[in-house]
Every structure is written in C-alpha cells, then in structure tokens.
Amino acid sequence: MKITVIGLGLIGGSLSLDLKTRGFATSTVGVDANPARAAQAQALKLVDTILPLAPALAQSDLVILAIPVGKIVQLLPEILTLIGDHTTVTDMGSTKSSICQTVADHPRRKNFVPSHPMAGTENSGPEAALSGLFDQKTAVICDRDQCGATHLKRVQALYDVLQMRLVYMTAQEHDLHTAYVSHLSHISSFVL
C-alpha cells in the first residue's frame, strides 16, 4: 500500500516507521511544510521520499494527516478534492468535531475516517519518532457510520498493524471524553 504522511513529527514519523517495518506500507511519501524537517525525516529513513502535496496525493492509497487540528481543518477539504475515489484519508487530530464539521457535506466525505491514536511523548520532531509508540495503546475511530466500508476497513487494518485497541464513538463523544481526561490531569496536578 502506498502511504502519504502529512506532518513528519513524533506521530507522523512513528507511524511511517512502523507501517514500513511491519510491511503495511510498500512505500511512504512524506509531506511537511518545513523543508528542514522533511529532509531530516528522509535522512532518518522515516519516509522513502519527500514530495509536494498534489504529487504525493496522486499516488496514494492512504493519506494520514499528522498535523495540528487547525491545519487539518484548513487542509482536509482540499485533500478530499484532490484524491481519487479509492484513496482513504485519516487524521491523527486530538479533537474531532471541528474536523468532521468541515467536511460534512464534501462529496468524498466517505473517503475520510476520523481517528485519534491515544499515544505520544513530550518530545517532538522527526528525531523523536519511536518504533512501537502505538503498541497496546487505544485508538478512537469517530463517526464510522459516515465512512465508506472500504475506507473504514483500511484504517482498522492500519491500527491492527500498529497493535492498537480500537474504540468507536461519535466526534462529540470523543471530544467530551478527551476533555475530561485532559482536564482531570490538570486538576490533579493543581490539587497536589
């Protein structure tokens, strides 16, 4: 499977690394707005090649957005317009409602599978990429009833290869639960 990873930091780099070494990806293309970061990711062999967005999308079976939520909201409609009918798009964003609302009426909405792997570290950038970062963690897939069956299966297979447990909920449920988890740690720290 030909995979394009947009955003080559901790999450995107770790995904690309494991999808290659575990045989899920036959080739990986990196796209990053920062040329230095892109070059570093290629030098670290996190991706096979670096391309601009449109050429990368033209050859992709699966597109993974591993960029901040605000950037996903800006870029996702354009990506869905540029891809072919058989290309799947997923994101790694930490909130889902704004992302899903942005493409709710897009003609290729079924190609998009909103997801969130609950994994990470305090480090960032391509040099922070870790093999096994996602192993035995939980991934959330949102609004699966709005995803095309083939695209949903492709993203489920991606998380299976990463050895993640899958949970399904709506975008609104995801955002509510994520807010509770995030706020509880801050409240606990403040109380201590």
C-alpha positions, 0 to 999 in steps of 0.5 A, spaced: 500 500 500 502 506 498 502 511 504 502 519 504 504 522 511 502 529 512 506 532 518 513 528 519 513 529 527 513 524 533 506 521 530 507 522 523 514 519 523 512 513 528 507 511 524 511 511 517 516 507 521 512 502 523 507 501 517 514 500 513 517 495 518 511 491 519 510 491 511 503 495 511 506 500 507 510 498 500 512 505 500 511 512 504 511 519 501 512 524 506 509 531 506 511 537 511 511 544 510 518 545 513 523 543 508 528 542 514 524 537 517 522 533 511 529 532 509 531 530 516 525 525 516 528 522 509 535 522 512 532 518 518 529 513 513 522 515 516 519 516 509 522 513 502 521 520 499 519 527 500 514 530 495 509 536 494 502 535 496 498 534 489 504 529 487 504 525 493 496 525 493 496 522 486 499 516 488 496 514 494 492 509 497 492 512 504 493 519 506 494 520 514 494 527 516 499 528 522 498 535 523 495 540 528 487 540 528 487 547 525 491 545 519 487 539 518 481 543 518 484 548 513 487 542 509 482 536 509 477 539 504 482 540 499 485 533 500 478 530 499 478 534 492 484 532 490 484 524 491 481 519 487 475 515 489 479 509 492 484 513 496 482 513 504 484 519 508 485 519 516 487 524 521 491 523 527 487 530 530 486 530 538 479 533 537 474 531 532 468 535 531 471 541 528 474 536 523 468 532 521 464 539 521 468 541 515 467 536 511 460 534 512 457 535 506 464 534 501 462 529 496 468 524 498 466 525 505 466 517 505 473 517 503 475 520 510 475 516 517 476 520 523 481 517 528 485 519 534 491 514 536 491 515 544 499 515 544 505 520 544 511 523 548 513 530 550 518 530 545 517 532 538 520 532 531 522 527 526 528 525 531 523 523 536 519 518 532 519 511 536 518 504 533 512 501 537 509 508 540 502 505 538 503 498 541 497 496 546 495 503 546 487 505 544 485 508 538 478 512 537 475 511 530 469 517 530 463 517 526 464 510 522 457 510 520 459 516 515 465 512 512 465 508 506 466 500 508 472 500 504 475 506 507 473 504 514 476 497 513 483 500 511 484 504 517 482 498 522 487 494 518 492 500 519 491 500 527 491 492 527 498 493 524 500 498 529 497 493 535 492 498 537 485 497 541 480 500 537 474 504 540 468 507 536 464 513 538 461 519 535 466 526 534 462 529 540 463 523 544 470 523 543 471 530 544 467 530 551 471 524 553 478 527 551 476 533 555 475 530 561 481 526 561 485 532 559 482 536 564 482 531 570 490 531 569 490 538 570 486 538 576 490 533 579 496 536 578 493 543 581 490 539 587 497 536 589 
